[in-house]
Amino acid sequence: MFCLLAFSAVLILHYFWRSRLAVVAGILVSGLLTGGFGWRVWPKSPAVLPVRPQTVLTSWGSDPRQGCSAAVDGLALQEFEDHFDVIVICGVEVASIDEFSDTAITISSAYTIRPANIPIETPTSEAMKQFVLTKLNSVPRMPGAQVNAQIAIWYYAALVPKKVELSNVRRLSDIPRVGGKIFTNEQRKIIATIPTSSP
């Protein structure tokens, strides 16, 4: 870059005694070349600053027959507190079912974001409870023996606009449609071990 500036200065001096027009032209051309070169090589600031890494979900897990229990770090969400509330969603992991289209899930109420740990307890929805019971009933059993069933449960935290009607949210894919955001990079899972009664 400095070499280009020096070359431009030499050009200006060379033509200085010959013509004012040449001087002006030399200045304009050298300025354009130098500016264009500098733009390409000068380090640029990112258009969007990266968000500092923070974990939104700080705890999660409970008996899926009873409810979904989690806690959210409200301090990590303070930049959204004026326009959004936070919710927690959980569901049963099944390889053959797209979790973003699944309606057998549990969605919490909307909680106000505040700079504290926010506990969120939600009774299991009837659709999810029936799905869990169906999976439990499908576990092979032996007479007189207790069998423990293992069920994978996923958890997400999400933001929804304040005063949004949560009745319009029945699946994960509905959250972006109402103007919300799912923290998809922070999916959490538990393996719930549930004893089943013998036949």
Steps between C-alpha positions, in 0.01 A plus 500: 500500500784742590679412176190599308487834685866568414441414135205736492712780647769447233241521226369827640849651519587380148206678346506800735695730264324389185134552560259584778251266336748216523554576868127490570458181299795340679357587840157361410635175354743439784229574756261253340766230472618549856148505640397189309812313603461603862136389505598153383788443739397693811342278768128556521272494802228233487156624403349312793699459819496141630298444814721398790446131576250447779284204588128578502375174653676448832310188613241264356334167562214333685263204472338552156175353630473786747648807339789684344733674741777740401675821597606786274782752548314829470826694512599345166174628348496858628544648152156354410307597814320803352330312218501129588407249768667162544343155479622140531387217274558127548406189308579134446788422265389258229717444194199460270336828609618849408513680835423835332170359370412292806186612687539252788717747688478716811525880478538710813334830577686817401732635770627856535874527439690630803868493602473183708463125472140439388350163605230374265270213596237376256259207537533253217245564226236233453629418150856448623386302805304259282798464266729416794251246639469338157878457485505357852228249413700386198796390715527117514438370853542176685257379767619587848789715378530877507634651180642849473411686183729771369350793312702786349351844564623815324480856633517838328485856627335754272398864483149611407378856448327652800120459500516227234218247518673175598188312395628562145819308581446125479836389358856630489462623142221735613741706714678678210160554336382711793824700500692293756842340512603150603847448645556202271872486577416429865282193479530300821403137558444262787447127506209444736506157666146400592410172677215312341269269689497130418191357324 
